[in-house]
Amino acid sequence: MKLTRLSGFAAIGAVAALTLAGCAANETSGGTDMDNGSTDGTTSGASGTLTASGASSQASAQAALVATFQTANPDATINYESTGSGTGRDNFVAGASNFIGSDRAFELEEFEGGFASCTSESIVEIPTYISPVALAFNLPGVDTLNLDAETIAGIFAGEITEWSDDAIASQNEGVDLPDSAITPVNRSDDSGTTETFVSYLAATAPDVWTYEISGEWPIDGTERAQGTEGVSQVIGSSEGTIGYLDASQVPGEAGQVAVGVDGEYVAYSAEAASKLIENSDLEDGREAQDLVFAVDPASASDGAYPIALVSYLIGCVDYEDPAVAQLVKDYFTFVASAEGQQVSEEEAGSAPISDSLREQVQAAIDAIVTE
């Protein structure tokens, strides 16, 4: 695994879901079983409330994670609102959320204004959810398509406009492609999933995709949808569409794109996405508990899927209220635990982190001050 900082932090996961009730612990509980090494989500006695918001891509996983945590801790509540990553980061900066989920970490320059949620400038950013960003389409009778990077970029840049275009047909011999218009679907909100996708386009097809990398879609006049759920709904209901979204929320009836990598076509899977992350470095210039990957889609090889979402849980090192700090710490610990990762895998198809990497992630979580 190619990790150059602090001997290697890696992981998966993040938060995103509808408002959900969950659990945590307050300062006066004397610590939960999680603090004593048990991370199976069966603790009890935690109480209090957290307000959180952020990435919509992880809704399926977080619904199950929070429900499991709440069952073990019925006196505690985590209210997580699926707002999209950009709004989540704005909420954290403004002090409206105790913690957030984001499909990208804060840029170093974004630290300059501070975070109203925190009483110091230090934050914890842990990648606890890795998931492939799938390309899904709606063409009746077609289940899979092979597309290389240049073709994908051409479709989303508006240069390839019909499904029967030679660029598509030449990679899919024997597939009956209709002479109908392609309708690309993109996110209408500021989204880490968008940033992941356009980063892939810019890295692998720079002659076709010439737009600035951002969480905001750069082209006007496209089909837009709010959040991961919105993209999924549009693709599921409209023939001729193609869009990018977290793999956990691909509509059941949608076709799936196998992406060209080094002369072969790689279908999305959690394992294939993990290979991309494992070949990525951690960013320099960050504090030890700020674990942010520099993912390079152009480095994908050996069966790695090149469009992978690394989603983060983000919280403070220092909170004004120690009870809030303990709640955040306990929830982060559960999400990163073997049991939490299993819940996420079963519900959303993410790849669990290894035991050795979990130790490093837990060290970052332990930086949260609870006294």
Secondary structure as the mmCIF struct_conf table of DSSP 4:
data_model
#
loop_
_struct_conf.conf_type_id
_struct_conf.id
_struct_conf.beg_label_comp_id
_struct_conf.beg_label_asym_id
_struct_conf.beg_label_seq_id
_struct_conf.end_label_comp_id
_struct_conf.end_label_asym_id
_struct_conf.end_label_seq_id
BEND BEND1 ARG A 5 ARG A 5
TURN_TY1_P TURN_TY1_P1 LEU A 6 SER A 7
BEND BEND2 LEU A 18 THR A 19
HELX_RH_3T_P HELX_RH_3T_P1 GLU A 27 SER A 29
TURN_TY1_P TURN_TY1_P2 ASP A 33 GLY A 37
BEND BEND3 ASP A 40 GLY A 41
STRN STRN1 SER A 47 GLY A 54
BEND BEND4 SER A 56 SER A 56
TURN_TY1_P TURN_TY1_P3 SER A 57 GLN A 58
HELX_RH_AL_P HELX_RH_AL_P1 ALA A 59 ALA A 72
TURN_TY1_P TURN_TY1_P4 PRO A 74 PRO A 74
STRN STRN2 ASP A 75 SER A 82
HELX_RH_AL_P HELX_RH_AL_P2 SER A 85 ALA A 94
TURN_TY1_P TURN_TY1_P5 GLY A 95 GLY A 95
BEND BEND5 ASN A 98 ASN A 98
STRN STRN3 PHE A 99 SER A 102
BEND BEND6 ASP A 103 ARG A 104
HELX_LH_PP_P HELX_LH_PP_P1 ALA A 105 GLU A 107
HELX_RH_3T_P HELX_RH_3T_P2 LEU A 108 PHE A 111
TURN_TY1_P TURN_TY1_P6 GLU A 112 GLY A 113
TURN_TY1_P TURN_TY1_P7 ALA A 116 SER A 117
BEND BEND7 THR A 119 GLU A 121
STRN STRN4 ILE A 123 PHE A 137
TURN_TY1_P TURN_TY1_P8 PRO A 140 GLY A 141
STRN STRN5 THR A 144 LEU A 147
HELX_RH_AL_P HELX_RH_AL_P3 ALA A 149 PHE A 156
TURN_TY1_P TURN_TY1_P9 ALA A 157 GLY A 158
BEND BEND8 GLU A 159 GLU A 159
STRN STRN6 GLU A 162 GLU A 162
TURN_TY1_P TURN_TY1_P10 TRP A 163 SER A 164
HELX_RH_AL_P HELX_RH_AL_P4 ASP A 166 ALA A 169
TURN_TY1_P TURN_TY1_P11 SER A 170 GLN A 171
BEND BEND9 ASN A 172 ASN A 172
TURN_TY1_P TURN_TY1_P12 GLU A 173 GLY A 174
BEND BEND10 ASP A 179 ASP A 179
STRN STRN7 ALA A 181 ALA A 181
STRN STRN8 THR A 183 ARG A 187
BEND BEND11 SER A 188 ASP A 189
HELX_RH_AL_P HELX_RH_AL_P5 GLY A 192 THR A 204
TURN_TY1_P TURN_TY1_P13 PRO A 206 VAL A 208
BEND BEND12 TYR A 211 TYR A 211
HELX_LH_PP_P HELX_LH_PP_P2 GLU A 212 ILE A 213
BEND BEND13 GLY A 215 GLU A 216
BEND BEND14 ASP A 220 THR A 222
STRN STRN9 GLU A 223 ALA A 225
BEND BEND15 GLN A 226 GLN A 226
HELX_RH_AL_P HELX_RH_AL_P6 GLY A 227 SER A 237
BEND BEND16 SER A 238 SER A 238
TURN_TY1_P TURN_TY1_P14 GLU A 239 GLY A 240
STRN STRN10 THR A 241 ASP A 246
HELX_RH_3T_P HELX_RH_3T_P3 ALA A 247 GLN A 249
TURN_TY1_P TURN_TY1_P15 GLY A 252 GLU A 253
STRN STRN11 GLY A 255 VAL A 261
TURN_TY1_P TURN_TY1_P16 ASP A 262 GLY A 263
STRN STRN12 GLU A 264 VAL A 266
HELX_RH_AL_P HELX_RH_AL_P7 ALA A 270 GLU A 278
TURN_TY1_P TURN_TY1_P17 ASN A 279 ASN A 279
STRN STRN13 ASP A 281 LEU A 282
HELX_LH_PP_P HELX_LH_PP_P3 GLU A 283 GLU A 283
BEND BEND17 ASP A 284 GLY A 285
TURN_TY1_P TURN_TY1_P18 ALA A 288 GLN A 289
STRN STRN14 ASP A 290 ASP A 290
STRN STRN15 PHE A 293 ALA A 294
HELX_RH_3T_P HELX_RH_3T_P4 PRO A 297 SER A 299
TURN_TY1_P TURN_TY1_P19 ASP A 302 GLY A 303
BEND BEND18 PRO A 306 PRO A 306
STRN STRN16 ALA A 308 CYS A 316
BEND BEND19 VAL A 317 ASP A 318
BEND BEND20 GLU A 320 ASP A 321
HELX_RH_AL_P HELX_RH_AL_P8 PRO A 322 ALA A 336
BEND BEND21 SER A 337 SER A 337
HELX_RH_AL_P HELX_RH_AL_P9 ALA A 338 ALA A 348
HELX_LH_PP_P HELX_LH_PP_P4 SER A 350 SER A 354
HELX_RH_AL_P HELX_RH_AL_P10 ASP A 355 ILE A 365
TURN_TY1_P TURN_TY1_P20 ASP A 366 ALA A 367
BEND BEND22 ILE A 368 ILE A 368
#
